Amino acid sequence: MATRRRQSSSSQEDEDEMDMDEDQELPLSVAGPSTASGNHGALATILRDATDWLPQVRSLKETDVIILLTPVVTPISTDPTDIRNGITSTHLAFIKRGHVIILCFALRPGQQIQLEFADIALAVSDNKPCIIVICCTPTDSTQVIPFPTVIQTAGYAPPALEYTAALIFGELQPSPQPDPSPEPQNTDPQQPRLWPVEQWNEVRDVSSVLELWNENINGRFILDQATLASLLRRPGYAKHYVVRDTRSGVILGICATYLAYVDKEGEKLIASLAALLVRATHRHLGIGLSLHSHAISQLKRTRGVIRLQFGSTFPRILYGPPSDVQFNEGWFRRRGWQMDKDTPGQGQIVSDLILDFKDWNYDEPSSAQLSYRLCAQEDMMKVLELVERSSARQGKMGWFDQYSSLMNGPNVKDIVLGLENGTIVATALTYTPSCGSPIPSNLPWAARIGQDIGGATCICLPAENDAVMVGLLDACVKNLQTQGMRKMFLDGVASGLDPLKKLGRFWKLQCSQLLTMTGFEEWAKYRDVWKDA
């Protein structure tokens, strides 16, 4: 990635910003056709599963243990078939503890499989699933492989091994068994494989991507073409990848990715896998795997990326996986995305809330210390310093860019300030569908719900001070009311850690007097999912 100068990640056209590295696309295959598979171009083939062990693998529990025994392969060893000391007592102890054993052989062409190792593993496995994976093409068709479950891969390169894992866990439909009849010369286009990946072209692809989006993400998250195009159009900050039908040009799958700066230094980045969609008619064919592998490899090679997010920061298409949208959670978990824990980055619930102003019941307590007002240009340096400290403390990435995008412009008045004894201690960004700032183009859902709905976002608060929080929200409500709004959209409220989650219909807070906060309704729930790059 080459960074010439730091800019806010708004939707304004600016080609002189950051750019992700461009590289070759994923190949269709990593090796020639296998004489043993009967499926030219396939990266892995199930030769047999006589004991139906593969379905047992696909029904494992989270606590079950998989033992994977592999040879030492290049570049760790100069010899990809180096077996060192073979099966040792250490290996046997692990095999006995495991629930599934996977034994891999990496062979040179013409080399015989050392069946004694597989015999030992099978003998001590106590009838637990034992899968033999042969990483070589072609194999010696004269050698008998007398084991119940055998998979052959087209070599031991990462694409072939990823494909094999997907096949083992049922994410791809298996290739057909070898047929004694003459092999066909052409690959069936509907067989699972790695697909060519290319960058999307807005003019050509936007209508097809819109159809794909609304097919997969329906209900409250339906978009129109103008909004979707605006969200995807982020020159220098976004690259989106597609797999298309080569004959019709129709998009079969898309992966949308973004970059955003973490702080004002402009050196650290958060990379977002914002959406990964595949047409229902073309699933289990390797399209999602091809897109995911290509996108992640590109993001990881971008200089400065410190975090990968499943979802997006800004623009906020989806904060994370929505709770009411079905997707293959296990598929993503096996690629390192943890989403089953109530902790940040591993599945913590995050909500979007809506407040109807007619339900807002707040009597401002008298306080000589606390006051609230709109931001002025001369406040911005102190505001940005506060935002940087607060967002770092709260672990909120991308907030600094949202505030700095308003610098030296007319929309600084959209920032609401909370002051204690004249010192700025809290901030919030407000926006309306027609306010003219970059914020609503990054947060589309308020305007999609209704043109009379404004929003408050990126709320920076002093630690452990609920009184400031409530007063700041009241100031946001008043600011939006003066602009004709009737409701307020509050995004990205984390459960457990964020005090805003307590704002429910019957929540009571003891400040200097008893306050009753009413009207906040949950609009959507997501899971917060990210991992270190």
C-alpha positions as CSV (number, residue, x, y, z in Angstrom):
1,M,0.0,0.0,0.0
2,A,1.3,3.4,-0.9
3,T,0.1,6.3,1.3
4,R,0.7,9.8,-0.1
5,R,-1.3,11.9,2.3
6,R,-3.8,11.3,5.0
7,Q,-7.5,11.9,4.2
8,S,-10.8,11.2,5.9
9,S,-12.6,8.1,4.6
10,S,-15.6,10.0,3.3
11,S,-17.3,9.4,0.0
12,Q,-15.7,12.3,-1.8
13,E,-13.8,11.6,-4.9
14,D,-10.1,11.6,-4.2
15,E,-7.7,9.3,-6.0
16,D,-4.6,10.7,-4.2
17,E,-5.1,8.7,-1.0
18,M,-4.1,5.2,0.1
19,D,-4.2,2.3,-2.2
20,M,-4.2,-1.4,-1.5
21,D,-1.5,-3.6,-3.1
22,E,-2.7,-5.2,-6.3
23,D,-1.6,-8.7,-7.1
24,Q,-2.4,-11.7,-9.2
25,E,-5.7,-13.4,-8.8
26,L,-6.1,-16.9,-7.3
27,P,-5.4,-19.6,-9.8
28,L,-8.0,-22.1,-10.9
29,S,-5.8,-24.9,-9.7
30,V,-2.3,-25.5,-8.5
31,A,-1.5,-28.7,-10.3
32,G,-2.4,-30.7,-13.4
33,P,-5.2,-33.2,-13.6
34,S,-5.0,-36.3,-11.3
35,T,-5.3,-39.7,-12.9
36,A,-6.8,-41.0,-9.7
37,S,-9.6,-38.5,-9.3
38,G,-11.4,-38.6,-12.5
39,N,-12.0,-34.8,-12.0
40,H,-9.7,-32.7,-14.0
41,G,-8.7,-29.4,-12.3
42,A,-10.2,-30.3,-8.9
43,L,-8.0,-29.4,-5.9
44,A,-9.2,-32.3,-3.8
45,T,-11.3,-35.4,-4.4
46,I,-12.8,-37.9,-1.9
47,L,-11.6,-41.3,-3.2
48,R,-13.7,-43.2,-0.7
49,D,-15.5,-42.8,2.7
50,A,-16.6,-46.4,3.2
51,T,-17.3,-46.0,7.0
52,D,-19.1,-42.6,6.7
53,W,-16.5,-40.9,8.9
54,L,-16.8,-37.6,7.1
55,P,-20.3,-36.9,8.4
56,Q,-19.0,-37.6,11.9
57,V,-16.3,-34.9,11.4
58,R,-19.0,-32.4,10.3
59,S,-20.9,-32.9,13.6
60,L,-18.1,-32.3,16.0
61,K,-18.6,-30.3,19.1
62,E,-16.6,-27.2,19.9
63,T,-14.7,-29.0,22.6
64,D,-13.7,-32.0,20.5
65,V,-10.1,-32.4,19.5
66,I,-8.8,-32.9,15.9
67,I,-5.3,-34.4,15.6
68,L,-3.6,-33.4,12.4
69,L,-0.4,-35.3,11.6
70,T,1.6,-33.9,8.6
71,P,5.1,-34.3,7.2
72,V,7.6,-31.5,7.4
73,V,7.2,-29.6,4.1
74,T,9.1,-26.8,2.4
75,P,10.2,-24.2,3.2
76,I,10.7,-25.6,6.7
77,S,12.5,-28.6,5.2
78,T,14.1,-28.9,1.8
79,D,12.4,-32.3,1.5
80,P,8.6,-32.2,1.4
81,T,8.5,-35.9,2.2
82,D,10.7,-35.6,5.3
83,I,9.2,-37.9,7.9
84,R,12.0,-37.6,10.5
85,N,11.3,-40.2,13.1
86,G,7.9,-41.4,11.8
87,I,5.1,-42.1,14.3
88,T,6.6,-41.7,17.8
89,S,5.2,-42.3,21.3
90,T,4.3,-38.6,21.5
91,H,2.2,-39.0,18.3
92,L,0.5,-42.0,19.8
93,A,-0.4,-40.1,22.9
94,F,-2.1,-37.4,20.9
95,I,-3.9,-39.9,18.7
96,K,-5.4,-41.5,21.7
97,R,-6.6,-38.1,23.1
98,G,-8.2,-36.9,19.8
99,H,-11.7,-37.4,18.5
100,V,-10.7,-37.3,14.8
101,I,-7.3,-38.1,13.3
102,I,-6.2,-36.7,10.0
103,L,-2.9,-38.1,8.6
104,C,-1.3,-36.4,5.6
105,F,1.2,-37.7,3.2
106,A,3.2,-35.4,0.8
107,L,4.7,-37.5,-1.9
108,R,7.0,-37.0,-4.8
109,P,5.5,-38.3,-8.1
110,G,5.9,-42.0,-8.3
111,Q,6.8,-42.4,-4.6
112,Q,5.0,-45.1,-2.6
113,I,2.8,-44.2,0.4
114,Q,4.4,-45.5,3.6
115,L,1.3,-47.4,4.7
116,E,2.8,-48.5,8.0
117,F,2.3,-45.1,9.5
118,A,-1.4,-45.1,8.6
119,D,-1.6,-48.7,9.9
120,I,-0.3,-47.5,13.3
121,A,-2.6,-44.5,13.4
122,L,-5.6,-46.6,12.5
123,A,-4.7,-49.3,15.0
124,V,-4.5,-46.9,18.0
125,S,-7.4,-44.7,17.0
126,D,-10.0,-46.9,18.7
127,N,-12.5,-46.7,15.8
128,K,-12.4,-43.0,15.9
129,P,-12.6,-41.3,12.4
130,C,-9.2,-41.5,10.8
131,I,-8.9,-39.7,7.5
132,I,-5.9,-40.3,5.1
133,V,-5.0,-37.2,2.9
134,I,-2.6,-37.8,0.1
135,C,-1.0,-34.6,-1.1
136,C,0.3,-35.4,-4.5
137,T,-0.7,-35.6,-8.1
138,P,-0.5,-37.9,-9.9
139,T,-0.4,-40.9,-7.6
140,D,0.7,-44.4,-8.5
141,S,-2.5,-46.0,-9.6
142,T,-1.0,-49.4,-9.0
143,Q,-0.6,-48.9,-5.3
144,V,-3.5,-50.1,-3.2
145,I,-4.6,-47.7,-0.4
146,P,-6.5,-50.0,2.0
147,F,-8.0,-47.5,4.3
148,P,-11.7,-46.6,4.6
149,T,-11.5,-42.8,4.2
150,V,-9.1,-41.4,1.7
151,I,-8.9,-37.9,0.1
152,Q,-6.4,-36.9,-2.6
153,T,-5.3,-33.3,-3.1
154,A,-3.6,-31.6,-6.0
155,G,-0.3,-31.0,-4.0
156,Y,0.3,-29.4,-0.7
157,A,0.1,-25.7,-1.6
158,P,-2.2,-23.6,0.5
159,P,-5.1,-23.4,-2.0
160,A,-5.3,-27.2,-2.2
161,L,-5.1,-27.6,1.5
162,E,-7.8,-24.9,2.2
163,Y,-10.0,-26.6,-0.4
164,T,-9.4,-30.0,1.3
165,A,-10.4,-28.6,4.7
166,A,-13.6,-27.2,3.2
167,L,-14.3,-30.6,1.7
168,I,-13.7,-32.4,5.0
169,F,-16.0,-30.1,6.9
170,G,-18.8,-30.3,4.3
171,E,-18.5,-26.8,2.9
172,L,-18.2,-28.1,-0.6
173,Q,-20.1,-30.8,-2.4
174,P,-17.7,-33.8,-3.0
175,S,-16.4,-34.4,-6.5
176,P,-17.8,-37.6,-8.2
177,Q,-16.1,-40.9,-7.5
178,P,-13.8,-42.2,-10.2
179,D,-15.7,-43.8,-13.1
180,P,-14.3,-46.8,-14.9
181,S,-15.5,-45.3,-18.2
182,P,-13.2,-43.0,-20.2
183,E,-12.7,-39.7,-18.4
184,P,-14.3,-36.6,-19.9
185,Q,-11.9,-34.0,-21.3
186,N,-13.7,-30.9,-20.1
187,T,-14.2,-29.9,-16.5
188,D,-17.8,-29.6,-15.3
189,P,-18.3,-25.9,-14.6
190,Q,-20.5,-26.8,-11.6
191,Q,-17.8,-28.8,-9.8
192,P,-16.2,-27.1,-6.7
193,R,-13.0,-25.3,-7.6
194,L,-11.1,-22.1,-7.0
195,W,-12.6,-19.4,-9.2
196,P,-10.9,-16.4,-10.9
197,V,-11.3,-13.3,-8.8
198,E,-11.4,-9.8,-10.2
199,Q,-12.1,-6.3,-9.0
200,W,-15.6,-5.0,-9.4
201,N,-16.5,-2.4,-11.9
202,E,-19.2,-0.1,-10.6
203,V,-20.7,0.8,-14.0
204,R,-20.9,-2.7,-15.1
205,D,-21.6,-4.5,-11.8
206,V,-23.7,-2.3,-9.5
207,S,-27.1,-3.6,-10.6
208,S,-26.0,-7.2,-10.4
209,V,-24.5,-6.7,-6.9
210,L,-27.7,-4.9,-5.7
211,E,-29.7,-8.0,-6.8
212,L,-27.3,-10.2,-4.9
213,W,-27.4,-8.0,-1.8
214,N,-31.2,-8.0,-1.6
215,E,-31.3,-11.7,-2.2
216,N,-29.0,-12.4,0.7
217,I,-29.6,-9.5,3.1
218,N,-33.3,-8.8,3.2
219,G,-35.7,-7.2,5.6
220,R,-34.5,-4.0,7.3
221,F,-31.2,-4.0,5.5
222,I,-32.6,-3.8,1.9
223,L,-30.8,-1.1,-0.1
224,D,-31.6,0.9,-3.2
225,Q,-29.0,1.2,-6.0
226,A,-28.0,4.8,-5.2
227,T,-27.3,4.0,-1.6
228,L,-25.4,0.8,-2.3
229,A,-23.3,2.5,-4.9
230,S,-22.5,5.4,-2.5
231,L,-21.4,2.9,0.2
232,L,-19.2,0.9,-2.1
233,R,-17.6,4.0,-3.8
234,R,-14.7,4.9,-1.6
235,P,-11.7,5.7,-3.9
236,G,-8.4,4.8,-2.3
237,Y,-10.1,3.3,0.8
238,A,-12.0,0.3,-0.7
239,K,-11.5,-2.6,-3.0
240,H,-14.3,-5.0,-3.8
241,Y,-13.8,-8.4,-5.5
242,V,-16.2,-10.4,-7.6
243,V,-16.6,-13.8,-9.2
244,R,-18.7,-13.7,-12.3
245,D,-20.3,-16.0,-14.7
246,T,-17.9,-15.8,-17.6
247,R,-20.6,-16.3,-20.2
248,S,-23.4,-14.0,-18.9
249,G,-21.2,-11.6,-16.8
250,V,-23.6,-11.9,-13.9
251,I,-22.0,-11.6,-10.5
252,L,-22.0,-14.9,-8.6
253,G,-20.3,-13.6,-5.5
254,I,-18.8,-10.4,-4.1
255,C,-16.5,-9.5,-1.2
256,A,-16.5,-5.9,-0.1
257,T,-13.4,-4.6,1.8
258,Y,-12.4,-1.3,3.3
259,L,-9.5,0.4,5.0
260,A,-9.8,3.1,7.7
261,Y,-7.2,4.9,9.8
262,V,-7.0,4.1,13.5
263,D,-5.7,7.4,14.8
264,K,-4.4,10.8,13.7
265,E,-0.9,9.5,13.0
266,G,-2.1,7.9,9.8
267,E,0.2,4.8,10.1
268,K,-2.1,2.2,11.6
269,L,-5.1,0.8,9.7
270,I,-8.1,-1.3,10.4
271,A,-9.1,-3.5,7.4
272,S,-12.8,-4.5,7.1
273,L,-14.3,-7.6,5.4
274,A,-17.6,-5.8,5.1
275,A,-19.6,-8.3,3.2
276,L,-19.1,-11.7,1.6
277,L,-22.1,-12.8,-0.5
278,V,-22.7,-15.7,-2.9
279,R,-25.8,-16.5,-4.9
280,A,-27.9,-19.2,-3.4
281,T,-27.8,-21.1,-6.7
282,H,-24.0,-21.2,-6.7
283,R,-23.1,-22.1,-3.2
284,H,-20.8,-25.0,-2.2
285,L,-18.8,-24.5,-5.4
286,G,-15.8,-22.7,-3.9
287,I,-16.8,-19.2,-4.8
288,G,-16.9,-17.9,-1.2
289,L,-13.6,-19.6,-0.4
290,S,-12.0,-18.0,-3.5
291,L,-13.2,-14.5,-2.6
292,H,-12.3,-14.9,1.1
293,S,-8.8,-16.2,0.5
294,H,-8.1,-13.5,-2.1
295,A,-9.5,-10.6,-0.1
296,I,-7.7,-11.6,3.2
297,S,-4.4,-12.1,1.5
298,Q,-4.7,-8.6,-0.1
299,L,-5.6,-7.0,3.2
300,K,-2.8,-8.7,5.2
301,R,-0.3,-7.5,2.7
302,T,-1.3,-3.8,3.1
303,R,1.2,-1.9,5.1
304,G,0.0,-0.7,8.5
305,V,-3.0,-3.0,8.9
306,I,-3.2,-4.1,12.6
307,R,-6.8,-5.4,12.7
308,L,-9.1,-7.4,10.5
309,Q,-12.8,-6.8,11.1
310,F,-15.7,-9.0,10.0
311,G,-18.1,-6.1,9.3
312,S,-17.2,-2.5,8.7
313,T,-16.4,0.6,10.7
314,F,-17.0,3.5,8.3
315,P,-18.8,3.3,6.0
316,R,-21.0,1.2,8.2
317,I,-22.7,-1.3,5.9
318,L,-23.1,-3.8,8.7
319,Y,-21.3,-3.5,12.1
320,G,-20.9,-7.3,12.1
321,P,-22.9,-10.4,11.3
322,P,-26.6,-9.4,12.0
323,S,-28.4,-11.7,14.5
324,D,-31.4,-12.1,12.2
325,V,-29.5,-13.0,9.0
326,Q,-28.7,-16.6,8.5
327,F,-25.2,-17.5,7.4
328,N,-22.7,-20.4,7.8
329,E,-21.1,-19.5,11.1
330,G,-19.0,-22.6,11.2
331,W,-17.5,-21.8,7.8
332,F,-16.2,-18.5,9.2
333,R,-15.1,-19.9,12.5
334,R,-12.8,-22.4,10.7
335,R,-11.2,-19.4,9.0
336,G,-10.3,-17.8,12.3
337,W,-13.4,-15.6,13.0
338,Q,-14.5,-16.3,16.5
339,M,-18.1,-15.2,17.3
340,D,-19.4,-17.3,20.1
341,K,-18.2,-15.4,23.1
342,D,-19.5,-12.3,24.9
343,T,-16.3,-10.4,24.6
344,P,-15.1,-7.7,22.2
345,G,-14.0,-9.1,18.8
346,Q,-15.3,-12.6,19.6
347,G,-19.0,-12.2,19.3
348,Q,-20.1,-9.5,21.8
349,I,-23.6,-8.3,21.0
350,V,-23.7,-4.7,19.6
351,S,-27.0,-3.0,19.0
352,D,-28.5,-0.1,17.0
353,L,-31.2,1.8,18.9
354,I,-34.0,4.2,18.0
355,L,-35.4,6.9,20.2
356,D,-38.8,8.5,19.5
357,F,-38.6,12.0,20.8
358,K,-42.2,12.0,22.1
359,D,-41.1,9.3,24.5
360,W,-38.0,11.2,25.7
361,N,-38.6,12.2,29.3
362,Y,-35.7,14.2,30.8
363,D,-35.7,16.9,33.4
364,E,-32.3,18.5,33.3
365,P,-30.8,18.6,36.8
366,S,-29.4,21.8,38.0
367,S,-25.6,21.7,37.9
368,A,-23.2,24.5,38.0
369,Q,-20.4,22.3,36.7
370,L,-22.0,20.7,33.7
371,S,-23.1,22.5,30.5
372,Y,-23.7,21.5,26.8
373,R,-23.4,23.4,23.6
374,L,-22.6,23.0,19.9
375,C,-19.0,23.0,18.7
376,A,-17.3,25.9,17.1
377,Q,-14.2,25.9,14.8
378,E,-11.9,27.1,17.6
379,D,-12.9,24.0,19.7
380,M,-11.8,21.5,17.1
381,M,-8.2,20.9,18.2
382,K,-9.3,20.2,21.8
383,V,-12.1,18.0,20.4
384,L,-9.8,15.9,18.3
385,E,-7.4,15.4,21.3
386,L,-10.3,14.2,23.4
387,V,-11.6,12.0,20.7
388,E,-8.2,10.3,20.2
389,R,-7.9,9.6,23.9
390,S,-11.4,8.5,24.4
391,S,-11.6,6.2,21.3
392,A,-8.3,4.6,22.3
393,R,-9.6,3.9,25.8
394,Q,-12.9,2.5,24.5
395,G,-11.3,0.6,21.7
396,K,-13.3,2.4,19.0
397,M,-11.5,2.5,15.7
398,G,-12.2,5.0,13.0
399,W,-13.8,7.6,15.2
400,F,-11.0,10.1,14.8
401,D,-11.5,10.2,11.0
402,Q,-15.2,11.0,11.4
403,Y,-14.5,14.0,13.6
404,S,-11.6,15.3,11.5
405,S,-13.6,15.1,8.4
406,L,-15.6,18.1,9.7
407,M,-12.6,20.2,10.4
408,N,-12.6,23.7,8.7
409,G,-16.1,23.1,7.4
410,P,-19.6,24.4,8.2
411,N,-20.6,21.1,9.8
412,V,-18.5,21.5,13.0
413,K,-21.8,22.7,14.5
414,D,-23.0,19.1,14.2
415,I,-20.7,18.1,17.1
416,V,-22.3,18.4,20.5
417,L,-20.0,19.2,23.4
418,G,-20.3,18.4,27.1
419,L,-18.3,20.7,29.4
420,E,-17.4,20.4,33.1
421,N,-16.3,23.7,34.6
422,G,-15.7,25.0,31.1
423,T,-13.5,22.1,30.0
424,I,-14.6,19.8,27.2
425,V,-15.1,16.3,28.6
426,A,-17.6,14.7,26.2
427,T,-18.5,14.8,22.5
428,A,-21.1,13.4,20.1
429,L,-21.5,13.6,16.4
430,T,-25.1,14.3,15.2
431,Y,-26.3,14.1,11.6
432,T,-29.5,14.3,9.5
433,P,-30.2,12.9,6.0
434,S,-29.7,16.4,4.5
435,C,-27.0,17.9,6.7
436,G,-24.4,17.9,4.0
437,S,-21.6,16.3,6.0
438,P,-19.9,13.0,5.2
439,I,-21.4,11.3,8.2
440,P,-24.8,10.3,6.8
441,S,-23.1,8.8,3.8
442,N,-21.1,6.6,6.1
443,L,-24.1,5.7,8.3
444,P,-27.0,5.0,5.9
445,W,-29.6,3.3,8.1
446,A,-31.2,6.3,9.8
447,A,-32.1,7.8,6.4
448,R,-33.2,4.4,5.1
449,I,-35.7,4.2,8.0
450,G,-37.1,7.6,7.4
451,Q,-36.2,11.1,6.3
452,D,-37.3,12.5,9.7
453,I,-34.7,10.4,11.6
454,G,-31.4,11.9,12.6
455,G,-28.5,10.2,14.4
456,A,-25.9,10.4,17.1
457,T,-22.7,8.5,16.8
458,C,-19.1,8.3,18.0
459,I,-20.0,9.3,21.5
460,C,-16.9,10.1,23.6
461,L,-17.5,10.1,27.4
462,P,-15.4,10.5,30.5
463,A,-15.1,7.2,32.3
464,E,-17.8,6.3,34.9
465,N,-19.9,9.5,34.5
466,D,-23.5,8.6,33.6
467,A,-24.7,12.1,34.4
468,V,-22.6,13.5,31.5
469,M,-23.8,10.8,29.2
470,V,-27.5,11.5,29.8
471,G,-27.0,15.3,29.5
472,L,-25.1,14.9,26.3
473,L,-27.8,12.7,24.8
474,D,-30.4,15.3,25.8
475,A,-28.4,18.0,24.0
476,C,-28.2,15.7,20.9
477,V,-32.0,15.3,21.0
478,K,-32.5,19.1,21.2
479,N,-30.1,19.7,18.4
480,L,-31.9,17.3,16.1
481,Q,-35.3,18.6,17.1
482,T,-34.4,22.1,15.9
483,Q,-33.7,20.5,12.5
484,G,-37.1,18.9,12.2
485,M,-36.2,15.4,13.2
486,R,-38.6,13.3,15.2
487,K,-36.4,10.3,16.1
488,M,-32.8,9.6,16.8
489,F,-30.7,6.6,15.6
490,L,-28.0,5.5,18.0
491,D,-25.5,3.0,16.4
492,G,-23.0,0.5,17.8
493,V,-24.1,0.2,21.4
494,A,-22.2,-2.6,23.1
495,S,-23.7,-4.8,25.7
496,G,-22.1,-5.1,29.1
497,L,-19.3,-2.5,28.6
498,D,-21.2,0.5,27.2
499,P,-23.4,2.3,29.6
500,L,-25.7,3.4,26.8
501,K,-27.0,-0.2,26.7
502,K,-28.8,0.6,29.9
503,L,-31.0,3.1,28.2
504,G,-34.2,1.0,28.0
505,R,-37.9,1.7,28.5
506,F,-37.8,1.3,32.3
507,W,-34.3,2.3,33.1
508,K,-33.8,4.7,36.1
509,L,-30.7,6.6,36.9
510,Q,-29.8,8.3,40.1
511,C,-27.9,11.5,39.3
512,S,-28.7,14.6,41.4
513,Q,-32.3,13.5,41.2
514,L,-34.2,10.5,39.9
515,L,-34.5,10.4,36.1
516,T,-36.6,8.1,34.0
517,M,-35.3,7.5,30.5
518,T,-37.9,6.1,28.1
519,G,-38.3,5.3,24.5
520,F,-35.1,3.6,23.3
521,E,-36.0,0.6,21.2
522,E,-33.6,-2.0,19.7
523,W,-33.6,-1.8,15.9
524,A,-30.9,-4.3,15.0
525,K,-28.3,-6.6,16.7
526,Y,-24.9,-7.6,15.5
527,R,-21.9,-9.5,16.7
528,D,-18.6,-7.7,17.1
529,V,-16.1,-9.8,15.3
530,W,-12.5,-9.0,14.6
531,K,-9.0,-10.4,15.0
532,D,-5.4,-9.1,15.0
533,A,-3.8,-9.0,11.6
